[in-house]
Amino acid sequence: MKIAIVGPGAMGCLYAFFLSRAGNEVWLLDNIPERAEKIKSQGLTLEGPGENQQIPFYRITTAPGIIGKAKLVIIFVKAYDTESAVRYAYPLIDSTTALLTLQNGLGNIEIIRSQCAEGNIIAGTTAHGATLLGDGHIRHAGIGETVIGGVDGCGLQLVKHIKELFIQAGIATVITQDVNGLVWGKLLINIGINPLTAIMKIRNGEIVNYPNLVNVMKRAVEEGAQVAQKMNIALPYANPIEKVIEVCNATAGNRSSMLQDIEAGKKTEIEYLNGAIVRYGESLGVPTPVNSLLTDLVQALEKC
Ligand code: PAF
């Protein structure tokens, strides 16, 4: 099956590795020519639990036109780049294409919908943790489920097809009927883990070693849960705090995506995570002081 992944960051390379190794025609669409050339010459390398493998990877390009129409396009750029990524990938999409977002943060589905009249939108979350060690070189730092579901009436058959494709590639995947609840469920995990790991420069699992950090995490996540409740969002788990602690432990060795961004001197997704909670909280009359403070601190860090 022809699959295009937009964005060869940690998660993009992780999924490209598994889907390509399973025999699919996988393309990476990159907007940085030097990086694309490097990955083409060095291939993809995965280090991880029980894995240490390098595979050749020649199908990486900055020119979407040479890929042709793809059956599946996965958007794996940062949330602030979603709009330009969908426009970039537009030549790959027709009415039969499944357009999948597994990105962190709020707003990706809406942006994809606004940019793309064609294609069948599928959204989801991934609980995999991946650290980018270099271009095309990743450490698989946490294994978890991928959950996907159709958006705007995208047919269940297509969603099932993508699920089977992922499972064949060794990517454990399940289907949800409630994409909105799923995305908010992941959002609360990210607002609890990402800013604290970025500010403190610690791995996910270290949060639970510090009662003060657990306290801040709890307050941020409780604010997020109150906003979700006000919006009548059904979270995919009963206890948000317990869930965040569970993810801290399951991805203990991982450096969160926000920590990786800060360490690389890049912009973070804070506006789409804790910043989104603050915006929704303001419009709904739910106070969100902890998320506001965390947003300010991470934005200050971005400028340091
Ligand atoms: O953004 C991340 O790093 C990941 O979504 C998560 C789940 C926090 C694991 O590191």
Boltz pocket constraint, residues with backbone or C-beta under 6 A from the ligand:
constraints:
  - pocket:
      binder: B
      contacts: [[A, 104], [A, 126], [A, 127], [A, 128], [A, 129], [A, 189], [A, 190], [A, 193], [A, 194], [A, 204], [A, 247], [A, 251], [A, 254], [A, 255], [A, 256], [A, 257], [A, 258]]
      max_distance: 6.0
